[in-house]
Amino acid sequence: MASIESEIRELKKKHNAVILAHYYEDGDIQDVADHVGDSLFLAQVGKTLDAPVVLMAGVVFMAESVKLLSPEKTVLVPDRRAGCSLVDSSPYDKYLAWRQAYPDAICVSYVNSSAAVKSITDVCVTSSNAEKIINAIPKDRRILFGPDRNLGRYISKKLGREMILWPGACEVHILFSAKKLFELKEQHPNALVIAHPECDETVLKYADVIGATSRLLAEVKDNKTTNEFIVATEDGIFHQMRKVRPDAVLVQAPAEGSCACNQCPYMKMNTLEKIRNALQTLEPQVNVDPKLSALARVSLDRMLAITDGRPVEWPDRFTVH
């Protein structure tokens, strides 16, 4: 009897499909993927792929981004219910009212947002490129940053740029405990603390390295001054960390209480069985209304242009289309 992995490989050949997977997926899903990475990498790869069918093993907003950048592709998700707390905390109507209150500002939205929110956004960012993009905004322009307040606060302090922050947060990263992290550091005095900027600032103050998932992975791979790391982000990244640094001792930063709150419940909704089923039926598909897509794509195109070092133009004032 064929393994589910071999079934997936055959279905990929049949449909000329490519699987993209985020670092926060389970290891078995990362291993069947053609490309594994953070949200910036996946957005870049999704745009350049020749494959007519793309399955995004991540959460739905990531698949929406692929569809926005490549509307001609068939974009699949293993489970349409795989949402995101940041998307849920930034409903379009409320975000629009916030945006309209500051029409002269540049609106910067984390890529962890809906296509509708992207459609009223001037530029998207990921945790990998946020600093570069904020630095590209003229110094005389006010900045709105949403929907993750912790990422916005971190970038604001680091770059000395005042921002008006939307009050959203990632339900996984905000539950890391600063008190427990302090105690864990005492138990592992030689460990390097590496943390994602979506964590609360009380946690980040204990971090030796702060960065996107790709940055944290690089730190584990390249830092040979220690082989022990306390990791404050979703534990799916451990799979790639163990691959690039088999000798490393990886300790998960503790969450409040005793739950496994350091796992994203939405990422973990995806399974090999759901991936196989999606490739068999070419469902569920992610589609975006063409008019909405044209508006939302502007913010992603501007993000990719700045990331690539290309000049962009900024609107003088926000108007609802």
C-alpha positions as CSV (number, residue, x, y, z in Angstrom):
1,M,0.0,0.0,0.0
2,A,1.4,3.4,-1.1
3,S,2.4,5.8,1.7
4,I,0.6,9.1,1.9
5,E,3.8,10.9,1.0
6,S,4.1,8.9,-2.2
7,E,0.4,9.6,-3.0
8,I,1.1,13.3,-2.5
9,R,4.1,13.1,-4.8
10,E,2.1,11.4,-7.5
11,L,-0.7,14.0,-7.2
12,K,1.8,16.8,-7.5
13,K,3.1,15.3,-10.8
14,K,-0.5,14.8,-12.1
15,H,-1.5,18.4,-11.5
16,N,2.0,20.0,-12.0
17,A,1.5,21.4,-8.5
18,V,3.9,22.9,-6.0
19,I,3.6,22.7,-2.2
20,L,4.7,25.7,-0.1
21,A,4.9,25.2,3.7
22,H,5.5,27.6,6.6
23,Y,8.1,26.9,9.3
24,Y,5.3,26.6,11.8
25,E,3.8,23.5,10.1
26,D,4.5,20.0,11.5
27,G,7.8,18.4,10.3
28,D,6.1,15.8,8.1
29,I,4.4,18.6,6.2
30,Q,7.6,20.5,5.8
31,D,9.3,17.4,4.5
32,V,6.8,16.9,1.6
33,A,6.9,20.6,0.6
34,D,8.8,21.9,-2.3
35,H,9.6,25.2,-0.5
36,V,9.7,25.9,3.2
37,G,10.1,29.3,4.7
38,D,8.8,32.4,6.4
39,S,6.0,34.5,5.0
40,L,8.3,36.8,3.0
41,F,10.1,33.9,1.3
42,L,6.8,32.2,0.5
43,A,5.3,35.3,-1.0
44,Q,8.4,35.8,-3.1
45,V,8.4,32.2,-4.3
46,G,4.7,32.1,-4.9
47,K,5.0,35.0,-7.3
48,T,7.8,33.5,-9.3
49,L,6.5,29.9,-9.6
50,D,5.6,28.6,-13.1
51,A,3.4,25.9,-11.6
52,P,-0.4,26.3,-12.4
53,V,-1.4,24.8,-9.0
54,V,0.0,26.0,-5.7
55,L,-0.9,24.4,-2.3
56,M,-0.1,26.6,0.7
57,A,0.4,24.6,3.8
58,G,0.1,27.5,6.2
59,V,-2.9,29.7,7.0
60,V,-5.4,31.2,4.7
61,F,-4.0,34.7,4.5
62,M,-0.8,33.3,3.1
63,A,-2.7,31.5,0.4
64,E,-4.6,34.8,-0.3
65,S,-1.2,36.5,-0.8
66,V,-0.2,33.9,-3.4
67,K,-3.5,34.4,-5.2
68,L,-3.2,38.2,-5.1
69,L,0.3,38.0,-6.6
70,S,-0.6,35.3,-9.1
71,P,-4.4,35.5,-9.9
72,E,-4.1,33.1,-12.8
73,K,-2.9,30.2,-10.5
74,T,-5.2,27.7,-8.7
75,V,-4.3,28.2,-5.1
76,L,-5.3,25.5,-2.6
77,V,-5.3,25.3,1.2
78,P,-5.5,22.0,3.2
79,D,-8.1,23.5,5.5
80,R,-10.1,26.6,4.9
81,R,-10.7,27.1,8.6
82,A,-6.9,27.7,9.2
83,G,-7.2,31.3,10.1
84,C,-5.1,33.7,12.2
85,S,-5.8,35.7,15.4
86,L,-4.3,38.8,13.8
87,V,-6.7,38.6,10.9
88,D,-9.6,38.1,13.4
89,S,-8.5,41.1,15.5
90,S,-8.5,43.4,12.5
91,P,-12.0,43.3,10.9
92,Y,-12.2,45.4,7.7
93,D,-14.9,47.9,8.9
94,K,-13.0,48.8,12.1
95,Y,-9.6,48.9,10.3
96,L,-11.1,51.2,7.6
97,A,-12.5,53.6,10.2
98,W,-9.0,53.7,11.8
99,R,-7.4,54.3,8.5
100,Q,-9.9,57.1,7.6
101,A,-9.1,58.8,10.9
102,Y,-5.5,59.5,9.6
103,P,-5.9,60.1,5.9
104,D,-2.5,61.8,5.5
105,A,-0.6,58.8,7.1
106,I,1.1,55.9,5.4
107,C,-0.7,52.7,6.5
108,V,1.7,49.8,7.0
109,S,0.0,46.4,7.6
110,Y,1.7,43.2,8.6
111,V,1.2,40.5,6.0
112,N,-0.8,38.6,8.6
113,S,-4.0,40.4,7.5
114,S,-6.9,39.8,5.2
115,A,-7.0,40.7,1.6
116,A,-9.7,43.3,2.5
117,V,-7.3,45.0,5.0
118,K,-4.5,44.8,2.4
119,S,-6.8,46.7,0.0
120,I,-6.8,49.8,2.3
121,T,-3.1,49.4,3.1
122,D,-0.3,51.4,1.5
123,V,2.4,48.8,2.0
124,C,2.6,45.4,3.7
125,V,5.5,44.1,5.8
126,T,6.8,40.9,7.2
127,S,8.9,40.5,10.3
128,S,11.8,40.0,7.9
129,N,11.6,43.2,6.0
130,A,9.7,45.6,8.3
131,E,12.8,47.7,9.2
132,K,13.8,48.1,5.6
133,I,10.3,49.2,4.6
134,I,9.8,51.6,7.5
135,N,13.1,53.2,6.6
136,A,11.8,53.7,3.0
137,I,8.9,55.8,4.2
138,P,9.6,59.6,4.1
139,K,10.5,60.9,7.6
140,D,7.8,63.6,7.4
141,R,5.0,61.1,7.0
142,R,3.0,59.7,9.9
143,I,2.8,55.9,10.1
144,L,-0.1,53.7,11.0
145,F,1.1,50.2,11.9
146,G,-1.2,47.2,12.3
147,P,-2.5,44.7,13.1
148,D,0.4,43.4,15.4
149,R,1.1,46.0,18.1
150,N,4.2,44.1,19.4
151,L,6.0,44.0,16.1
152,G,5.1,47.7,15.5
153,R,6.3,48.7,19.0
154,Y,9.6,46.8,18.5
155,I,10.3,48.4,15.1
156,S,9.2,51.9,16.4
157,K,11.6,51.7,19.3
158,K,14.5,50.3,17.2
159,L,14.2,52.8,14.4
160,G,13.1,55.8,16.5
161,R,10.0,56.2,14.3
162,E,6.8,57.2,16.0
163,M,3.8,55.0,15.0
164,I,0.1,54.8,15.7
165,L,-0.4,51.2,16.5
166,W,-3.5,49.0,15.9
167,P,-4.2,47.0,19.2
168,G,-3.8,43.5,17.8
169,A,-1.5,40.6,18.8
170,C,-0.6,37.0,17.8
171,E,-2.3,34.7,20.3
172,V,0.7,32.4,20.3
173,H,3.5,34.9,20.9
174,I,1.8,37.0,23.5
175,L,1.5,34.0,25.8
176,F,5.2,33.5,26.4
177,S,6.0,34.3,30.0
178,A,8.7,36.8,30.9
179,K,8.9,35.5,34.5
180,K,9.2,31.9,33.4
181,L,11.8,32.9,30.8
182,F,13.9,34.6,33.4
183,E,13.8,31.5,35.5
184,L,14.7,29.3,32.5
185,K,17.7,31.5,31.7
186,E,19.0,30.9,35.3
187,Q,18.7,27.1,34.6
188,H,20.5,27.4,31.3
189,P,23.1,30.1,31.8
190,N,25.0,29.3,28.6
191,A,21.9,29.4,26.4
192,L,21.2,32.1,23.9
193,V,17.7,33.5,24.0
194,I,16.3,34.0,20.5
195,A,12.8,35.5,20.1
196,H,10.3,36.6,17.5
197,P,9.4,40.4,17.6
198,E,5.7,39.4,17.9
199,C,6.5,38.6,21.6
200,D,5.6,41.1,24.3
201,E,8.3,43.6,25.1
202,T,8.6,42.1,28.6
203,V,9.8,38.9,26.9
204,L,12.0,40.7,24.3
205,K,14.0,42.4,27.0
206,Y,15.5,39.0,27.9
207,A,16.3,38.1,24.3
208,D,19.9,38.1,22.9
209,V,18.6,37.9,19.3
210,I,15.3,39.2,18.0
211,G,14.1,38.4,14.5
212,A,11.8,36.7,12.1
213,T,11.7,32.9,11.9
214,S,14.3,32.9,9.1
215,R,16.6,35.1,11.3
216,L,16.3,32.8,14.3
217,L,17.0,29.8,12.1
218,A,20.1,31.4,10.8
219,E,21.3,32.2,14.3
220,V,21.0,28.6,15.4
221,K,22.8,27.5,12.2
222,D,25.7,30.0,12.3
223,N,26.3,30.9,15.9
224,K,29.0,28.4,17.1
225,T,29.7,30.2,20.4
226,T,27.0,28.0,22.0
227,N,25.0,25.0,21.1
228,E,22.1,25.8,23.5
229,F,19.2,28.0,22.5
230,I,16.0,29.1,24.3
231,V,13.5,29.7,21.5
232,A,10.6,32.1,21.9
233,T,8.5,31.4,18.8
234,E,6.2,28.7,17.5
235,D,7.8,25.3,17.9
236,G,7.4,24.2,14.3
237,I,10.7,26.0,13.6
238,F,12.5,23.3,15.6
239,H,12.2,20.9,12.7
240,Q,14.4,23.0,10.5
241,M,16.7,24.0,13.4
242,R,17.5,20.4,14.1
243,K,18.3,19.8,10.4
244,V,20.8,22.6,10.2
245,R,22.3,22.1,13.7
246,P,21.9,18.5,14.9
247,D,24.1,19.2,17.9
248,A,22.0,22.1,19.2
249,V,20.1,21.9,22.4
250,L,16.8,23.6,21.8
251,V,14.6,24.7,24.7
252,Q,11.1,26.0,24.1
253,A,10.5,29.3,25.9
254,P,7.7,28.7,28.4
255,A,4.2,30.0,28.1
256,E,1.8,31.1,30.8
257,G,0.1,28.2,32.6
258,S,0.7,24.6,31.6
259,C,-0.9,24.5,28.1
260,A,0.9,24.0,24.8
261,C,0.2,27.7,23.9
262,N,3.4,27.9,22.0
263,Q,1.8,26.0,19.1
264,C,-0.3,27.8,16.6
265,P,-3.7,26.0,16.5
266,Y,-4.4,27.2,13.0
267,M,-1.1,25.9,11.5
268,K,-1.6,22.6,13.2
269,M,-5.0,22.1,11.6
270,N,-3.1,21.1,8.4
271,T,-2.3,17.4,8.0
272,L,-0.8,15.2,5.3
273,E,-4.3,13.7,4.8
274,K,-5.8,17.1,4.1
275,I,-3.0,17.9,1.7
276,R,-3.6,14.7,-0.2
277,N,-7.3,15.3,-0.3
278,A,-6.8,18.9,-1.5
279,L,-4.6,17.7,-4.3
280,Q,-7.1,15.0,-5.3
281,T,-10.1,17.3,-5.5
282,L,-8.3,20.6,-6.2
283,E,-10.4,22.0,-3.3
284,P,-10.6,24.0,-1.1
285,Q,-9.5,26.8,-3.4
286,V,-8.7,30.3,-2.3
287,N,-10.2,33.0,-4.5
288,V,-10.3,36.8,-4.2
289,D,-12.7,39.1,-5.9
290,P,-10.9,40.7,-8.9
291,K,-11.7,44.3,-7.8
292,L,-10.5,43.6,-4.3
293,S,-7.5,41.7,-5.6
294,A,-6.4,44.7,-7.8
295,L,-6.5,47.0,-4.7
296,A,-4.8,44.6,-2.3
297,R,-2.0,43.7,-4.7
298,V,-0.7,47.2,-4.6
299,S,0.4,46.9,-1.0
300,L,2.2,43.6,-1.7
301,D,3.8,44.8,-4.9
302,R,5.1,47.9,-3.0
303,M,6.5,45.6,-0.3
304,L,8.3,43.4,-2.8
305,A,9.7,46.4,-4.7
306,I,11.2,48.0,-1.5
307,T,12.5,44.6,-0.4
308,D,14.3,44.3,-3.8
309,G,15.7,47.8,-3.6
310,R,13.4,49.3,-6.2
311,P,12.0,52.9,-5.8
312,V,8.3,53.3,-5.0
313,E,5.9,56.2,-5.0
314,W,3.7,57.0,-1.9
315,P,0.1,58.3,-2.1
316,D,-0.4,61.8,-0.8
317,R,-3.7,61.0,0.9
318,F,-5.9,58.0,1.5
319,T,-9.2,57.7,-0.3
320,V,-11.6,54.8,-0.3
321,H,-11.9,53.3,-3.8
